[in-house]
Amino acid sequence: MTTRHPLAGRSAWTGSELAEAGDWVRRFDDGHLGEIDAALAGVKRLGGPAIGFAREAFALQRTAALLADVSEELENGRGAVRLRGLPVGRYGTDDLRRIFWGIGRHLGTALFQNARGEAMGEVRDETKLAEKTFDATEEGRVASARARSRSTGPLRWHTDRCDVIALLCVRNAMEGGVSKLASIPAIHNTMLARRPDLLELLCQDYWRSRPADEDGMPGGNVFAMPVFGFADGKITSQYSRTYVEQAQEVAGVPKLTAAQNEALDMLAAVAEEQCLHSAFEDGDIQLLNNHLIYHGRTAYADDAPSGRDRLLLRLWLATPNSRRLPDGFENLWGSTAAGAVRGGVVQPRGGTRIAA
């Protein structure tokens, strides 16, 4: 068995510690907001779609320095940043998309989020819509992660297939929908102290699925990867229990042992024990390093007539200061090199994962 040690640094925190410190929340000041408005006017003069333009088209100076500090905090600090103060009520939906895309391009490269070419997702309740961004789940089978996220239900602990996930809260729900964040290094340390045997299992392969409504692949597309991996002394975790459960439905995939299930149960329990609950405010931009943070949410209730129907815009970003990943993780990421453009969903036509 590998000798393992606790992970040190500011990325190992509990929710109570992060709430008390408060340093994960940053605010746009009037100077930043003025620059953003000027950049928005500039990109609108150029014409074209609301998303897809280059970083240089959304000119920022002082705000770019703030975003560079945010990038450093995401990779080498807490792993989570909440940018607060964007007055979303002043803008139409297309302008909000332009602003969010422009800010995102100063942080990294945007990736496709499914095989249908989704570059900026809209996270909302789609269960009553005629057109959905997820496939219907066959009766008796595990509902996909995308179907869960596009409902009003709670979301279990997970990471997304990108270095950094960015969410802009356009409108909050009438109630609920509270964001839940947990430190992966802190969970690792707690499991090391309490049940090193179960931690060791999480450092070994678990079979997962590649669901059709995300990857556009035929059924039965599965792969094996550890929940926790390490390279250059840094941790990463690619995890969603839904994908593990879906893989169990595929013929030929080894059945989970009781100990493997116990390890997943403990991971979720420790995450719940140590997490931060933080409600969104309209205009918040939440940025999470998926190598360091698990995220989830509580269930929510909409009230569309009063304008309180939840809408989040979502970007998946590959970041230039990202960590190297362990050998074997290219199976999902495409590349393990530090700073590589990686993650996202390769498009059926053209073979690219890069939205811009």
N, C-alpha and C positions, 0 to 999 in steps of 0.2 A: 504494500500500500504506500502511495506517495505521502511523504511528510508534508503536511499543510500548516500554514501559519496565518494568524489573523491579518486582515488587510487594514492598513493604517491610512490616515489622510482625511480630508474634509468630505470625501464622498461617502464615508461610513457614518451615517447619522440616523437618529430615530426621529419620528414625527414631532415629538415634544421638543427635542433639541432644535429642529429646524424652525418650528413655529416661534420658539423663544428668541432665536438669533435673528430671524426676519430678514437675513441677508440674501435670501434667494429671490426676493421681490425687488425689482428695479422699476423706476418710473421715468416715462418720457416727460421732459420739462417743456416749457413754451418754445425754447430754441429748437429742440428736436422736432416738435410738432410743426413749427414753421418750415423747417427743412423738408419734412415729409410732404407738406402741402405743395411746396415748390417743386419737389421731385414728381409728385403726382401731376401737376400742371405740365411739366416738361414731357412726361411720357404720353400724356393725352395729346399734346401737340404733334407727336410723332405718328399718331393714329395706330391702327392695328388692334388686335384682340386685347382683352384685359389681362391675360397671362401669356407667358412665353417670351417676353423680352429679356435682353441681357442686363446684367448688373449695371453696366455703364449707362444704360438708358435711365436708370433711377438714381440720379446723382445725389449723394449724401457725403458730408464731410464730418461734422461734429457727431452726427448720429452714427456714422460708420465707425467712429472710435468707440462709441458705446457698444455697438454690436460686436466689435472685435473683443472687447472685454467680456461680453456675454459668451462668445465662442470659447474663450479661455476657461471661463467658469464651468461651462458644460463639459469640457473634456478633462480638465485638471482640478476642478473644484467640486461643488456640490453635485453637479450633474443635472441640476434642474434650475430653471430661471422662469420667473413670471414677470413679463413686461407689462406695466399697467399705465393707463392714462390716455389711450387712444380714444378720441371722442367719436365712436362709431355712429352715433346719431346724426352727425354732420354729413355723412357720405351715403351715396347710393350703393347698391350691391356691387356693381361693376367697379366703382372706385375703391371699395374695400378690397376687392380681389386684386386690383392693381397695387394697392399699398402693401398688402400681405405678400404678394409675389415679389415686389421690389425689396422688402425687408428680408424675405427668405433668400433672395439671390445674393445679398450681402453676407449671408451666413454659410451658403453652400450651393450645391447643385440639386435642383429638383428632380425627383424620380417619379416614374409611373407607379401608381398604387394598385392597379389591376390590369388585366389583359385587354380591357376595353379602352385603354388610353386615358384613364383618369389621372390628371396631373394635379388638380386641386380638388380634394374631396369635400363634399358637404355632408357633415355628420348631423343627421336629423332623424326623426321618426319617419320611416318609409313604409310602415306596415299597411297603411291605408291608401298608399299611392298606387296608381295603375302601373306606372313604370318604376322599377326598383333597380338598385345597383347590386343586388344579390339574387342568387337563384333560390327558388323554393326548396325547402328541405323535405325529402321524402319521409313519410310517416315512419316512425320508429328508428330514425337515424339521427346522429348528432347534428344539431344545428350549427351552421358555419359561424366563424367569428364575425364575418361581415354582416350576416343576418342579425346577429346579436347586437352589434354596434349600431345598426340602423333601426333599432327599436327603442322603446322607452325603458327597457329592462336594465338591470345592473350589468356591469362588465367585470369579469374576473381578471385577476392579475395577468399581465401579458407584456410583451415587447412587440414592436413593429419592425419590419424588415428595412431599417434605415439607421444611419448613425444618429440622427436627430429627428424627432417628430415635433412639428409645430402646429398648435391649435389656436385659432383666433375666435374668441367668443363674440359673435355678432349679436345674438340674443340669448338670454338665459331662459330656462324653463320657468313655469309658474312655481314649481317646487322641486327639490331634489336635483339630481345630476351633479352631485358633489364630486370633484376630482379627488382621487386617492393615489398617493405616491409613496413608494417604499424603496429604500436604498438596497441595492443588490449586494454591495460589500458588507453592509450591516447584517443582512440576512445570512450571508456566507459565514460571518464571524459567529453569529448566534448558533447556527447549526454546527459549526466546528466545536463550539464549547459544549453543546448539549448532546448532539448525536453525530459524532464524526463518521460513524458508519453510514448514516443516511446521506450526509454530505458527499461521501465518496461515491455513492450510487449516482448522484446528480452530476458528477464529473465524468460519468460514463454514458454511453449512447442510449438515447430514447428514440424510438421510431415516431415520426411525425408525418402528417399528410401535406400535400400541396393541393388545397381545395380548388375545384373547377371555377368557382365564382371569383376567385382571385387570380389564379394563374392561367385559367383557360385551358388547363391540361385535362386529358381524359382521366376517368376514375382510376384509382389504384396507384397514383403517382406518390410514392413515399420515399423518405430518406431517413437516415439515422444521424444523430448529432447529440453531443452532451448538452445538458441544461447550463452548466457552468464550464467555461473554458478560460485558459490563461495563456498570455504571450507577453514577454518582456516585463513580467511582474504585474501586469494589469489584467483585470478580470473582464469577461464579457458574458452575457447570458442571452440566449435566444429562446424564448419560452412563451407558449400558450398551451394550456391544458386541453383546450378544444382540439388543437391539431394532433395532440397525443391520442385523445379519445377517438378522433376520426380515423387515425391510422389503425386502431384496433379493429375497425370494421373491414379492413382490407385483408383478403385471403393471403396467407403466407407470412404475415407480420407476426413476430413472436409476441405472445401474450405477456402483458405486464405481470411481474411477480408481486406478491403481497408487499415485499419490502420496497419495490420501486413505487408502488402506489402510496405507501406510508411516507416515503421521501417527498413526493409531490404534495401530500396532505400537510406535512410539516412546513414545507416551503410556504404554502398559502397561509397557514396559521401564523407563522412568524411574521410574514408580510403584514397581515391584518393587525397583529399585536403592535408592530413598530411603525405603522404608516402615519402619514400626514393626511388629514381630511382638509381640503381647501376649496371652498366654493368659488366658482368663477364670478367675476364682475364683467358686465358688458364692456368690451374693448380690451380685455386681457388677452395677451399672447403668451401661451404656455409652451416652453421649449424644454424637451427632455432628451437626455442622452440615453438611448436604448441599451447601451452596454452597462449602464450604471443604475438605471431606474426601471422598476416595474410600475405600471400604472393601471388603474381601473376606475370605476365610477359607481355611484349609487344609482338606483332607479330614479326616474323623474316623471313628472306629469306636466303636460303642455296645456295651455289655454290660448289657442290661436285667436279667438275674438278679441282678447285683451292685448294681443301682440306679444305674449309670453310663450311662444313656441320655440323651443331650443334649436339654435343653428350655430354650429361650429364649422369654420373653414379649416381644412387640414392640408399640410404639406409634409412630404417625406423628403429629407435632405441628406445628401452625402456631403460630409464636411472635410475641408482640406487639412484640418489638424487631428483627424481621427486616429485611433490607436491601431496597431497591427493586431490581426486576429489569429487564432491558432490554426495550424495546418489542419485541413479537412473542412474548415468552415466555408471555403470557397464553393462547396456544394450548394449552399444557399445564397451566399453573398456575391459570388462571381469573382471576387478578389479578396485576399487577406492582407494586402499591402497597406501600410499606414498611409493615410491621405488619399487613397484610391477612390474613384467614383464607383460605388458599389451599392448593393442592395437593390430595392425596388423590384419591379416585375418586368421581365424581358417581354417585349411585344411580339405577338405572333408574326406580324409583318414587319420586316426591317431589323429585328433582332436587337433593338436598343432598349435599355432600361432608363435612359436619360430623357426627362421631359424638357429640360433646358438648363 
